[in-house]
Amino acid sequence: MLSYIAKASLRSEILINFDCYVDTEVGLIRLIRENYLDERVFNKDKILGDIRSIILALIERKEFNPLYLFANEGIDKKDLDDYYEQFMAEEYDKILSLSVTTELKSLLNLIKTEKSIHITFLCNDIREADILMNDNNIKEWTNITLSDNKIKDFSVYTAYYFKYINNNIFKYIYPYKTYYFSNYRINFDDNFNPINDDLMDAIVYTGGEVEILDLYNKSYLEGV
């Protein structure tokens, strides 16, 4: 993986996964709307909704593949999984160009004034890093470094930000860390407790904390 590092001075170390800042799921839906709207597969009324309703549906979904939300009844989920993988593999550049920035940018605007905080964005490839390098909000940081070396020591970070709990990036749970996961419904069971009991127990057992991260203002999305 690539690490995209926005540096301040000494410091708390924060690791943020790319998809907490750039919503590629919205980019995928916009790609389908603009270029691949096959009404035999996708429900036109659902997929052509306004962006706020699209984002809200993505937040509240219970299954990972976002295409399930917008498909016609009777479409095989295996086919939708194949479509999803194909889009992400073959159209990722376009998806990135159609993606939106989450409201995490507001938090970063506050963090930029804190000289004691060091941010690392974790990207899957150079294309994601390029998006960040050209983001006006992040370009304001005075010292930006892009490294193509894999992060070898995750223990140096004091906090981790992830969109999904089931992110298989960690081989170990490091003690006394704070783990932020998004408030997406897929991260919770039917009783609204965080999924993956083993992971949650391991974090708490090692003296860590779990916090819920709002990537969007749901009240605004709901029109409240």
C-alpha positions in Angstrom: 0.0 0.0 0.0 1.0 3.6 -0.5 1.1 6.0 2.3 0.3 9.6 1.7 1.6 11.7 4.6 0.6 15.2 5.6 3.1 16.3 8.2 2.9 18.6 11.1 5.4 18.7 13.9 5.7 16.5 17.0 2.9 14.9 17.5 0.1 12.5 17.7 0.1 10.0 14.8 -3.2 9.3 13.0 -3.8 6.8 10.2 -6.8 7.5 8.0 -7.9 5.0 5.3 -8.5 6.6 1.9 -12.2 5.7 1.8 -12.9 7.7 4.9 -12.1 10.8 3.0 -13.1 10.0 -0.6 -16.4 8.2 -1.1 -15.8 5.9 -4.1 -19.1 4.2 -3.6 -20.8 7.4 -4.7 -18.4 7.5 -7.6 -19.4 4.0 -8.6 -23.1 4.9 -8.5 -22.5 8.0 -10.5 -20.5 6.1 -13.1 -23.4 3.6 -13.6 -25.9 6.5 -13.9 -23.9 8.2 -16.5 -22.5 5.3 -18.6 -24.0 1.9 -17.6 -27.6 2.4 -16.8 -29.0 -0.9 -18.1 -32.7 -0.9 -16.9 -32.8 -4.7 -17.2 -30.4 -4.7 -14.2 -30.8 -1.4 -12.3 -33.9 0.2 -11.0 -34.0 3.6 -12.7 -36.1 5.4 -10.1 -33.7 4.3 -7.3 -30.4 4.9 -9.0 -31.4 8.3 -10.4 -32.3 9.7 -7.0 -30.6 12.8 -5.7 -27.1 12.4 -4.3 -28.2 13.0 -0.7 -30.7 10.1 -0.9 -28.0 7.9 -2.5 -25.5 8.6 0.2 -28.1 8.0 2.9 -29.0 4.6 1.3 -25.3 3.7 1.3 -24.9 4.6 4.9 -28.0 2.6 6.0 -27.3 -0.6 3.9 -26.6 -3.9 5.6 -24.7 -5.6 2.8 -21.3 -4.6 1.4 -22.0 -4.5 -2.3 -23.7 -1.1 -3.0 -25.1 -2.4 -6.2 -27.6 -4.5 -4.3 -29.4 -1.3 -3.3 -30.2 -0.2 -6.9 -30.8 -3.5 -8.7 -34.1 -4.7 -9.9 -35.8 -7.5 -8.0 -34.7 -10.9 -9.2 -31.2 -10.0 -10.2 -28.8 -12.6 -9.0 -26.4 -11.2 -6.3 -23.6 -13.3 -7.8 -24.0 -11.3 -11.0 -24.0 -8.1 -9.1 -20.9 -9.1 -7.3 -19.2 -9.8 -10.6 -20.4 -6.4 -11.9 -19.0 -4.7 -8.8 -15.6 -6.4 -9.2 -15.5 -5.6 -12.9 -16.3 -1.9 -12.4 -13.7 -1.5 -9.6 -11.0 -3.2 -11.6 -11.7 -1.7 -15.0 -13.3 1.7 -14.3 -11.5 2.8 -11.1 -10.0 6.0 -12.7 -13.5 7.1 -13.7 -14.9 6.1 -10.4 -12.3 8.2 -8.6 -13.1 11.2 -10.8 -16.8 11.0 -9.9 -16.3 10.4 -6.2 -17.1 12.9 -3.5 -15.3 14.1 -0.4 -16.9 13.1 2.9 -17.3 15.5 5.7 -14.1 14.2 7.3 -12.6 17.3 5.5 -14.2 19.5 8.2 -12.3 17.5 10.9 -9.1 17.9 8.9 -9.6 21.6 8.7 -9.5 21.7 12.5 -6.6 19.3 12.7 -4.5 21.5 10.4 -4.3 24.1 13.1 -2.9 21.6 15.6 0.9 21.5 15.2 1.1 18.3 17.3 -0.7 16.1 14.9 0.7 14.1 12.1 -1.7 12.6 9.5 -1.0 9.6 7.3 -3.5 8.7 4.6 -3.4 5.0 3.6 -4.0 4.5 -0.1 -4.3 1.3 -2.2 -2.4 2.7 -5.2 -0.9 5.8 -6.8 -4.2 6.9 -8.3 -5.7 7.3 -4.9 -2.6 9.2 -3.7 -2.9 11.5 -6.7 -6.5 12.4 -5.8 -5.2 13.5 -2.4 -2.2 15.3 -3.8 -4.6 17.4 -5.9 -7.2 18.0 -3.2 -7.3 21.7 -2.4 -8.2 21.0 1.2 -5.1 18.9 1.8 -2.8 20.9 -0.4 -2.9 23.6 2.2 -0.7 21.5 4.4 2.8 22.9 4.3 4.8 19.7 4.1 3.4 16.8 2.1 5.3 13.6 1.4 4.3 10.7 -0.8 5.9 7.3 -0.1 5.5 4.2 -2.2 6.9 2.0 0.7 4.5 -0.2 2.6 3.8 0.8 6.1 5.9 -1.7 8.1 5.0 -0.6 11.7 1.4 0.2 12.4 2.1 0.5 16.1 3.5 4.0 15.7 0.0 5.4 15.3 -2.1 6.5 18.2 -5.4 6.4 16.3 -6.8 4.6 13.2 -9.8 5.8 11.1 -11.6 3.1 9.0 -14.9 3.1 7.1 -15.6 -0.5 7.8 -14.9 -2.7 10.8 -14.1 -5.8 8.7 -11.0 -4.3 7.3 -8.3 -7.0 7.3 -5.4 -4.6 7.5 -4.2 -5.4 11.1 -2.4 -8.6 12.0 -2.3 -7.4 15.6 -4.3 -5.2 17.8 -1.9 -2.7 19.4 -2.5 -1.6 23.0 -3.8 1.7 24.1 -4.9 2.9 20.7 -8.1 4.5 19.6 -10.0 2.9 16.7 -12.6 5.0 14.8 -15.1 3.2 12.6 -17.9 4.9 10.5 -21.5 4.9 11.6 -22.5 2.9 8.5 -25.2 0.4 9.3 -23.1 -2.5 7.9 -20.8 -2.0 10.9 -23.5 -2.9 13.4 -25.6 -5.9 14.3 -29.4 -5.9 14.7 -29.0 -4.5 18.2 -26.8 -1.7 16.9 -23.7 -3.1 18.6 -20.5 -3.1 16.6 -20.0 -6.3 14.7 -16.9 -8.5 15.0 -17.0 -9.2 18.7 -13.5 -10.7 18.7 -12.0 -7.5 17.3 -13.9 -5.3 19.7 -12.9 -7.5 22.7 -9.3 -7.4 21.6 -9.3 -3.6 21.4 -10.8 -3.2 24.8 -8.7 -6.0 26.4 -5.5 -4.2 25.2 -6.6 -0.9 26.8 -7.8 0.6 23.5 -11.0 2.5 22.7 -13.6 2.3 20.0 -15.2 5.4 18.7 -17.9 5.9 16.1 -17.1 8.3 13.2 -19.7 10.3 11.3 -18.6 10.6 7.7 -21.7 12.6 6.8 -24.2 14.7 8.7 -27.2 12.3 8.6 -29.7 15.0 9.7 -28.7 17.0 6.6 -29.0 14.0 4.4 -32.5 13.3 5.8 -33.5 16.9 5.3 -34.0 17.5 9.0 
